[in-house]
Amino acid sequence: MFLKYAISKAQSGKPWLFGRIMQEVIPFNRPHRISVVELSAKGCKVFLPDRRRNRNHLGTMHACAIATASEYVSGLNIVEAFDMSKFRLIMSKMEVDYLRRPNGSCIAESSLSKSNLNLINKWLDAEGVAKFAMVSTVTDSKKNEIVAKATIHWQVKSWKKVLVK
């Protein structure tokens, strides 16, 4: 109930509450301090801050921090599109192409088109499970250049089909 409230607040232009709740729901992401910038049916966007814990030995954004933001923003699209009380979400695979080193903070973005959403819903209606891939892009916030592209493979499954809950 509270998660639905937080999602509605994020969709109405106040994503900070939803982002804070997600830090509690997914404690792995908490040290990165990724913040939700946008959460809507059009797409999602998160901010990955330039901070010591997110940097590598070269002083730039760590590859794993970039991958985490990519997965997170992609998952937000699914959380926005589906009722998580009815479906379980699992990432099954992730591929990341690192194109260049970022200079400072990053923005990760992802979207789920209406045609893809309709196709996923057809699979869920027919089988109770859908497997699909989504693409996230990560942009350097200073130069506005794409620094990474990630393909995240997801499985959305009806809780009725889940054997171990």
FENLIN-V499342 format. One record per residue. N is the residue number from 1. PHI is phi in whole degrees, 0 to 359 (none if undefined). PSI is psi in whole degrees, 0 to 359 (999 if undefined). Layout:
BEGIN
N_PHI_PSI ; N_PHI_PSI
END
This chain:
BEGIN
1_none_311 ; 2_293_325 ; 3_297_318 ; 4_298_321 ; 5_297_315 ; 6_295_320 ; 7_297_317 ; 8_296_323 ; 9_295_317 ; 10_297_319 ; 11_292_334 ; 12_269_13 ; 13_101_10 ; 14_235_71 ; 15_282_351 ; 16_297_321 ; 17_295_315 ; 18_299_316 ; 19_300_320 ; 20_293_319 ; 21_297_318 ; 22_295_332 ; 23_296_328 ; 24_280_322 ; 25_291_322 ; 26_239_82 ; 27_297_337 ; 28_302_325 ; 29_280_344 ; 30_306_313 ; 31_296_337 ; 32_283_339 ; 33_55_42 ; 34_289_132 ; 35_244_143 ; 36_280_125 ; 37_261_319 ; 38_215_138 ; 39_219_103 ; 40_207_171 ; 41_294_337 ; 42_288_330 ; 43_157_173 ; 44_233_154 ; 45_216_137 ; 46_231_156 ; 47_251_125 ; 48_253_107 ; 49_286_149 ; 50_279_104 ; 51_215_161 ; 52_308_315 ; 53_294_340 ; 54_262_0 ; 55_262_155 ; 56_264_189 ; 57_290_347 ; 58_267_355 ; 59_86_8 ; 60_251_177 ; 61_300_130 ; 62_290_143 ; 63_303_321 ; 64_289_329 ; 65_293_319 ; 66_297_315 ; 67_298_319 ; 68_297_316 ; 69_296_323 ; 70_296_314 ; 71_294_317 ; 72_301_311 ; 73_293_324 ; 74_295_315 ; 75_297_326 ; 76_299_323 ; 77_301_319 ; 78_289_318 ; 79_298_323 ; 80_291_325 ; 81_274_333 ; 82_236_153 ; 83_279_108 ; 84_291_350 ; 85_282_345 ; 86_255_340 ; 87_227_148 ; 88_258_141 ; 89_243_127 ; 90_222_132 ; 91_278_130 ; 92_253_338 ; 93_195_149 ; 94_217_135 ; 95_236_131 ; 96_234_128 ; 97_256_115 ; 98_269_117 ; 99_266_326 ; 100_196_164 ; 101_282_134 ; 102_282_156 ; 103_246_93 ; 104_96_209 ; 105_292_165 ; 106_228_158 ; 107_240_127 ; 108_251_136 ; 109_226_151 ; 110_202_154 ; 111_213_159 ; 112_234_110 ; 113_292_156 ; 114_298_323 ; 115_293_319 ; 116_293_320 ; 117_297_318 ; 118_297_319 ; 119_295_316 ; 120_298_317 ; 121_298_324 ; 122_298_315 ; 123_298_317 ; 124_295_320 ; 125_294_321 ; 126_279_316 ; 127_247_339 ; 128_83_3 ; 129_212_144 ; 130_223_134 ; 131_241_130 ; 132_202_167 ; 133_243_148 ; 134_230_150 ; 135_252_135 ; 136_242_144 ; 137_243_143 ; 138_242_127 ; 139_243_141 ; 140_290_123 ; 141_287_341 ; 142_275_313 ; 143_261_353 ; 144_56_41 ; 145_247_143 ; 146_290_125 ; 147_254_340 ; 148_202_151 ; 149_231_132 ; 150_236_141 ; 151_248_118 ; 152_249_127 ; 153_262_127 ; 154_240_155 ; 155_234_123 ; 156_248_127 ; 157_226_139 ; 158_297_137 ; 159_300_336 ; 160_292_336 ; 161_266_350 ; 162_281_127 ; 163_276_318 ; 164_250_118 ; 165_251_999
END
